[in-house]
Amino acid sequence: MIILVGGEKGGSGKSCLAQNIAVFLTREAQASVIMVDCDPQRMHIRLDPSA
């Protein structure tokens, strides 16, 4: 399954929504999730714990 959360307006909560969907699918559906944030504003969250 591929889920896309997109839109052109900045600050509308797309990254937050995508993260919440990923957490829900991981916890409730025991799904393996890979999340890719292609935000051109480069406002993604750094997920590398060693950084």
DSSP file (Angstrom, degrees, kcal/mol; ACC not computed):
  #  RESIDUE AA STRUCTURE BP1 BP2  ACC     N-H-->O    O-->H-N    N-H-->O    O-->H-N    TCO  KAPPA ALPHA  PHI   PSI    X-CA   Y-CA   Z-CA
    1    1 A M              0   0    0      0, 0.0     2,-0.5     0, 0.0     0, 0.0   0.000 360.0 360.0 360.0 137.1    0.0    0.0    0.0
    2    2 A I        -     0   0    0      2,-0.0     2,-0.5     0, 0.0     0, 0.0  -0.989 360.0-169.8-120.9 128.2    1.3    3.5   -0.8
    3    3 A I        -     0   0    0     -2,-0.5     2,-0.5     2,-0.0     0, 0.0  -0.978   3.6-163.5-119.1 128.0   -0.3    6.5    0.9
    4    4 A L        -     0   0    0     -2,-0.5     2,-0.6     2,-0.0    -2,-0.0  -0.946   7.5-170.1-113.3 128.4    0.5   10.0   -0.3
    5    5 A V        +     0   0    0     -2,-0.5     2,-0.3     2,-0.0    13,-0.1  -0.967  32.8 149.9-113.3 112.7   -0.2   13.1    1.8
    6    6 A G        +     0   0    0     -2,-0.6     2,-0.2     8,-0.0    -2,-0.0  -0.913  15.6 137.5-145.0 167.5    0.4   16.1   -0.4
    7    7 A G        -     0   0    0     -2,-0.3     5,-0.1     1,-0.1     7,-0.0  -0.806  46.8-116.2 163.8 160.6   -0.5   19.7   -1.2
    8    8 A E  S    S+     0   0    0     -2,-0.2     2,-0.4     2,-0.1    -1,-0.1   0.706  81.0  96.5 -90.8 -20.9    1.2   22.9   -2.2
    9    9 A K    >   -     0   0    0      1,-0.1     3,-0.7     2,-0.0     2,-0.2  -0.551  69.0-136.2 -77.0 128.4    0.3   25.0    0.8
   10   10 A G  T 3  S+     0   0    0     -2,-0.4    -2,-0.1     1,-0.2    -1,-0.1  -0.499  81.7  26.3 -78.6 150.6    3.0   25.2    3.5
   11   11 A G  T 3  S+     0   0    0     -2,-0.2    -1,-0.2     1,-0.1    -2,-0.0   0.658  79.3 121.0  77.3  16.2    2.1   24.9    7.2
   12   12 A S  S <  S-     0   0    0     -3,-0.7    -2,-0.1    -5,-0.1    -1,-0.1   0.471  86.0-104.1 -93.5  -0.8   -1.1   22.9    6.7
   13   13 A G  S  > S+     0   0    0      3,-0.0     4,-2.6     4,-0.0     5,-0.2   0.691  72.5 140.4  93.5  19.7    0.1   19.9    8.7
   14   14 A K  H  > S+     0   0    0      2,-0.2     4,-2.6     1,-0.2     5,-0.2   0.928  75.4  45.7 -62.8 -46.3    1.0   17.4    6.0
   15   15 A S  H  > S+     0   0    0      2,-0.2     4,-2.4     1,-0.2    -1,-0.2   0.905 114.0  49.4 -64.7 -41.2    4.1   16.1    7.7
   16   16 A C  H  > S+     0   0    0      2,-0.2     4,-2.3     1,-0.2    -1,-0.2   0.923 112.4  47.7 -63.1 -44.5    2.3   15.8   11.1
   17   17 A L  H  X S+     0   0    0     -4,-2.6     4,-2.4     2,-0.2    -2,-0.2   0.924 111.4  50.7 -62.2 -44.6   -0.6   13.9    9.4
   18   18 A A  H  X S+     0   0    0     -4,-2.6     4,-2.3     1,-0.2    -2,-0.2   0.901 110.7  49.2 -60.9 -41.9    1.8   11.6    7.6
   19   19 A Q  H  X S+     0   0    0     -4,-2.4     4,-2.4     2,-0.2    -1,-0.2   0.900 110.8  49.6 -65.1 -40.8    3.6   10.8   10.9
   20   20 A N  H  X S+     0   0    0     -4,-2.3     4,-2.4     2,-0.2    -2,-0.2   0.885 110.6  49.8 -66.6 -38.3    0.4   10.1   12.7
   21   21 A I  H  X S+     0   0    0     -4,-2.4     4,-2.8     2,-0.2     5,-0.2   0.919 110.7  50.8 -63.5 -42.9   -0.8    7.8    9.9
   22   22 A A  H  X S+     0   0    0     -4,-2.3     4,-2.1     2,-0.2    -2,-0.2   0.919 111.7  46.8 -61.7 -44.4    2.5    6.0   10.1
   23   23 A V  H  X S+     0   0    0     -4,-2.4     4,-2.7     2,-0.2     5,-0.3   0.923 112.6  50.3 -63.5 -44.1    2.3    5.5   13.8
   24   24 A F  H  X>S+     0   0    0     -4,-2.4     4,-3.1     1,-0.2     5,-0.7   0.940 111.6  47.0 -59.4 -48.5   -1.3    4.3   13.6
   25   25 A L  H  X5S+     0   0    0     -4,-2.8     6,-2.2     1,-0.2     4,-0.8   0.864 113.9  48.9 -64.0 -35.4   -0.5    1.8   10.9
   26   26 A T  H  <5S+     0   0    0     -4,-2.1     4,-0.4     4,-0.2    -1,-0.2   0.931 121.6  32.9 -68.3 -45.8    2.5    0.5   12.9
   27   27 A R  H  <5S+     0   0    0     -4,-2.7    -2,-0.2    -5,-0.2    -3,-0.2   0.923 129.2  30.5 -79.3 -46.0    0.6    0.2   16.2
   28   28 A E  H  <5S+     0   0    0     -4,-3.1    -3,-0.2    -5,-0.3    -2,-0.1   0.825 131.3  30.2 -88.8 -33.1   -2.9   -0.8   15.1
   29   29 A A  S  <<S-     0   0    0     -4,-0.8    -3,-0.2    -5,-0.7    -1,-0.2   0.372  95.0-129.5-107.7   3.3   -2.3   -2.8   11.9
   30   30 A Q        +     0   0    0     -4,-0.4     2,-0.2    -6,-0.3    -4,-0.2   0.866  53.8 161.0  48.3  41.1    1.2   -4.1   12.8
   31   31 A A        -     0   0    0     -6,-2.2     2,-0.5    -9,-0.1    -1,-0.2  -0.603  45.9-121.9 -90.7 150.1    2.4   -2.8    9.4
   32   32 A S        -     0   0    0     -2,-0.2     2,-0.4    -3,-0.1    -6,-0.0  -0.823  37.6-164.1 -86.9 129.0    6.0   -2.1    8.4
   33   33 A V        -     0   0    0     -2,-0.5     2,-0.5     2,-0.0   -11,-0.0  -0.951  21.5-172.0-124.9 133.9    6.1    1.5    7.4
   34   34 A I        -     0   0    0     -2,-0.4     2,-0.5     2,-0.0    -2,-0.0  -0.995  16.3-160.7-117.6 124.4    8.7    3.5    5.5
   35   35 A M        -     0   0    0     -2,-0.5     2,-0.5     2,-0.0    -2,-0.0  -0.919   7.6-172.7-111.4 127.8    8.1    7.3    5.5
   36   36 A V        -     0   0    0     -2,-0.5     2,-0.7     2,-0.0    -2,-0.0  -0.977   8.1-159.4-120.1 120.2    9.6    9.6    3.0
   37   37 A D        +     0   0    0     -2,-0.5     7,-0.1     8,-0.1    -2,-0.0  -0.887  12.0 177.8-101.8 111.4    9.2   13.3    3.4
   38   38 A C        +     0   0    0     -2,-0.7    -1,-0.1     4,-0.0    -2,-0.0  -0.155  20.7 156.0-103.9  36.7    9.8   15.1    0.1
   39   39 A D    >   -     0   0    0      1,-0.2     3,-1.7     2,-0.1     5,-0.2  -0.496  38.2-150.2 -67.7 120.6    9.0   18.6    1.4
   40   40 A P  T 3  S+     0   0    0      0, 0.0    -1,-0.2     0, 0.0    -2,-0.0   0.703  96.5  63.0 -66.9 -17.0   10.7   21.2   -0.8
   41   41 A Q  T 3  S-     0   0    0      1,-0.0    -2,-0.1     2,-0.0    -3,-0.0   0.540 104.6-132.4 -81.4  -6.0   11.0   23.5    2.2
   42   42 A R    <   +     0   0    0     -3,-1.7    -4,-0.0     1,-0.1    -5,-0.0   0.896  60.4 140.2  55.4  45.5   13.3   20.8    3.8
   43   43 A M        +     0   0    0      2,-0.0    -1,-0.1    -4,-0.0   -28,-0.0   0.126  26.7 134.6-101.2  19.4   11.3   21.0    7.1
   44   44 A H        -     0   0    0     -5,-0.2     2,-0.4    -7,-0.1    -6,-0.0  -0.188  60.6-106.3 -68.0 162.3   11.5   17.3    7.7
   45   45 A I        -     0   0    0    -30,-0.0     2,-0.6     1,-0.0    -1,-0.1  -0.742  28.1-121.2 -90.6 133.9   12.3   15.8   11.0
   46   46 A R        -     0   0    0     -2,-0.4    -1,-0.0     1,-0.1     5,-0.0  -0.660  29.5-179.2 -75.8 119.2   15.7   14.2   11.4
   47   47 A L        +     0   0    0     -2,-0.6    -1,-0.1     3,-0.0     3,-0.0   0.364  46.1 109.8-101.8   3.3   15.1   10.6   12.4
   48   48 A D    >   -     0   0    0      1,-0.2     3,-1.7     2,-0.1    -2,-0.1  -0.712  52.6-162.6 -83.7 107.4   18.8    9.5   12.7
   49   49 A P  T 3  S+     0   0    0      0, 0.0    -1,-0.2     0, 0.0    -3,-0.0   0.708  87.1  59.0 -65.9 -18.2   19.4    9.0   16.5
   50   50 A S  T 3         0   0    0      1,-0.2    -2,-0.1    -3,-0.0    -3,-0.0   0.572 360.0 360.0 -85.6  -7.1   23.2    9.2   16.0
   51   51 A A    <         0   0    0     -3,-1.7    -1,-0.2    -5,-0.0    -3,-0.0   0.474 360.0 360.0 -85.2 360.0   23.0   12.7   14.5
